[in-house]
Amino acid sequence: MKTRIVLALGAFFLATVSSAQEGEVSWKSTEVAPGLYMLESQNGFAGGNLSLITGDDGVVLIDDGLEPLTSMTVATVEALTGDPVDFVI
């Protein structure tokens, strides 16, 4: 019984810490080559690194990250490129 209580409390605290970190996550952009960017999550887990390609045909986001962070990701891409995301792979 004590084990169950400890496990339940542990899961609760882990979930609390995870959700608290979600609001702090941001993207750091690095231009790898002209028109090719890597977006690296900062201050928490955002689902891994993302790639961004910009060109004459538009802006392509490769891997959109975690769903709760979509608005922040789109805003970061638009601030970086000055254009909206045209395609998501």
Residue, then its C-alpha position, 0 to 999 in steps of 0.5 A: m500500500k505504501t508503495r502505491i502511495v509513493l508511486a502515485l505521489g511521484a507521478f503527480f509531482l513529475a506531471t506537475v514539473s513537466s507542465a510547469q516547464e512547458g510554458e518556459v520552452s522556447w526555440k533557438s534558431t541556427e542557420v545551417a546553410p542559406g535558407l536552412y534552419m535548425l530550431e533547437s528547444q531551450n529550457g525544456f522538452a519541445g519534442g526534439n529539434l525542428s528543421l525549417i527551409t525557406g525559399d521561393d516556393g515558401v516556408v517548409l517546417i519539418d516536424d511541427g513539435l508537440e501540439p501544445l507548443t504549436s502557437m509558439t512554434v508558428a510565431t517563432v517561424e514567422a518572426l524568423t522568416g517574416d512569412p507564414v508556414d506554407f508546408v509542414i512535413 
